[in-house]
Amino acid sequence: MEWSKIKVNQEIELVKPPIEKVQLVKYAGASGDFNLIHTDDETARKSGLPGVIAHGMFSMGFLGQLVSNIVGNDGFVSRLQVRFVGMVRPGDTVTCKAIVVAKDEEKRTVDLEISTEKQPGQASTIGQASIKFFSPVGQA
Amino acid sequence: MIDPTVIGSKTETCDFEVEKGAIRAFASAIGDDNPIYFDESYAQALGYVSIVAPPTFPATFRMPKPGLDHLELRRTLHGEQEFIYERPIVAGDHLRCVSTLVDSYEREGKQRKMVFFILETRGEDLQGNLVYTSKTTIIYR
């Protein structure tokens, strides 16, 4: 988004397609987190879970996508923080939300409250993010 | 349950070379098709030396957990995670990372006591400039 178009209280959403087991296998391979509770139902059940659950970092990755999309190519994500509060399982549709809570014209930073939910009101992660916009060309 | 002498435990310096293929595999696993993670000429046109890594990419830097060797994996939970960036990570970066167990405390859980461990990782480039800091909260129950 353009700097001038970002407003406090603005809400931005990203709805991800329903999670498939193969994505969890891909994420395990790409991240190097091979804890089998994320890819093997038998191991997950032995750990007292109903079946495999997504890596918490997978949902955080979705939030990274949303926040990166907000800043676009005019800056970068300077902070991303989440608390993992609920499980995400294959078949769940994760909605990522960001609300602009502060905009600093001088520092060219924006602070956001971020969350993911499986259904309205059922959060799986809750956190905060900051984005830093580059100085406009000629004013650096 | 907390051994106070473990606070301050550090890993050795771990070196990670950020590879284009690793960035693409990671972005693809998340389902994020932003060309800045895939197309080098696109990223270069924006002023980056190569493709850029997504903000949670340091998850791929598998570090030992200092002072926590004794924990049983099945009793641990990833409670919180934070990344702070001085600049984005790009392919070709050579990062030198050190993790420190910076804090530990107990809380009463619903059924039993839980122990929280806070790990901080700092990643610097070869010139010694800080690139990112990550904070991980591990809950042991």
HADDOCK unambig.tbl for C-alpha pairs under 7 A between the chains (distance, minus, plus):
assign (segid A and resid 23 and name CA) (segid B and resid 29 and name CA) 6.11 0.50 0.50
assign (segid A and resid 26 and name CA) (segid B and resid 29 and name CA) 5.39 0.50 0.50
assign (segid A and resid 27 and name CA) (segid B and resid 26 and name CA) 6.90 0.50 0.50
assign (segid A and resid 27 and name CA) (segid B and resid 29 and name CA) 5.01 0.50 0.50
assign (segid A and resid 27 and name CA) (segid B and resid 30 and name CA) 6.96 0.50 0.50
assign (segid A and resid 30 and name CA) (segid B and resid 22 and name CA) 6.88 0.50 0.50
assign (segid A and resid 30 and name CA) (segid B and resid 25 and name CA) 5.66 0.50 0.50
assign (segid A and resid 30 and name CA) (segid B and resid 26 and name CA) 5.03 0.50 0.50
assign (segid A and resid 30 and name CA) (segid B and resid 29 and name CA) 6.83 0.50 0.50
assign (segid A and resid 31 and name CA) (segid B and resid 26 and name CA) 6.69 0.50 0.50
assign (segid A and resid 31 and name CA) (segid B and resid 59 and name CA) 6.00 0.50 0.50
assign (segid A and resid 31 and name CA) (segid B and resid 60 and name CA) 4.37 0.50 0.50
assign (segid A and resid 32 and name CA) (segid B and resid 60 and name CA) 5.95 0.50 0.50
assign (segid A and resid 47 and name CA) (segid B and resid 74 and name CA) 6.88 0.50 0.50
assign (segid A and resid 58 and name CA) (segid B and resid 30 and name CA) 6.65 0.50 0.50
assign (segid A and resid 61 and name CA) (segid B and resid 30 and name CA) 6.21 0.50 0.50
assign (segid A and resid 61 and name CA) (segid B and resid 56 and name CA) 5.78 0.50 0.50
assign (segid A and resid 62 and name CA) (segid B and resid 30 and name CA) 6.58 0.50 0.50
assign (segid A and resid 64 and name CA) (segid B and resid 54 and name CA) 6.85 0.50 0.50
assign (segid A and resid 64 and name CA) (segid B and resid 55 and name CA) 5.67 0.50 0.50
assign (segid A and resid 64 and name CA) (segid B and resid 56 and name CA) 6.58 0.50 0.50
assign (segid A and resid 65 and name CA) (segid B and resid 32 and name CA) 6.44 0.50 0.50
assign (segid A and resid 76 and name CA) (segid B and resid 88 and name CA) 6.63 0.50 0.50
assign (segid A and resid 77 and name CA) (segid B and resid 55 and name CA) 6.79 0.50 0.50
assign (segid A and resid 78 and name CA) (segid B and resid 84 and name CA) 5.55 0.50 0.50
assign (segid A and resid 78 and name CA) (segid B and resid 85 and name CA) 4.64 0.50 0.50
assign (segid A and resid 78 and name CA) (segid B and resid 86 and name CA) 6.65 0.50 0.50
assign (segid A and resid 79 and name CA) (segid B and resid 83 and name CA) 5.55 0.50 0.50
assign (segid A and resid 79 and name CA) (segid B and resid 84 and name CA) 4.41 0.50 0.50
assign (segid A and resid 79 and name CA) (segid B and resid 85 and name CA) 6.16 0.50 0.50
assign (segid A and resid 80 and name CA) (segid B and resid 82 and name CA) 5.55 0.50 0.50
assign (segid A and resid 80 and name CA) (segid B and resid 83 and name CA) 5.27 0.50 0.50
assign (segid A and resid 80 and name CA) (segid B and resid 84 and name CA) 6.66 0.50 0.50
assign (segid A and resid 81 and name CA) (segid B and resid 81 and name CA) 5.65 0.50 0.50
assign (segid A and resid 81 and name CA) (segid B and resid 82 and name CA) 4.00 0.50 0.50
assign (segid A and resid 81 and name CA) (segid B and resid 83 and name CA) 6.32 0.50 0.50
assign (segid A and resid 82 and name CA) (segid B and resid 80 and name CA) 5.65 0.50 0.50
assign (segid A and resid 82 and name CA) (segid B and resid 81 and name CA) 5.48 0.50 0.50
assign (segid A and resid 82 and name CA) (segid B and resid 82 and name CA) 6.37 0.50 0.50
assign (segid A and resid 83 and name CA) (segid B and resid 79 and name CA) 5.90 0.50 0.50
assign (segid A and resid 83 and name CA) (segid B and resid 80 and name CA) 4.27 0.50 0.50
assign (segid A and resid 83 and name CA) (segid B and resid 81 and name CA) 6.56 0.50 0.50
assign (segid A and resid 84 and name CA) (segid B and resid 79 and name CA) 5.45 0.50 0.50
assign (segid A and resid 84 and name CA) (segid B and resid 80 and name CA) 5.86 0.50 0.50
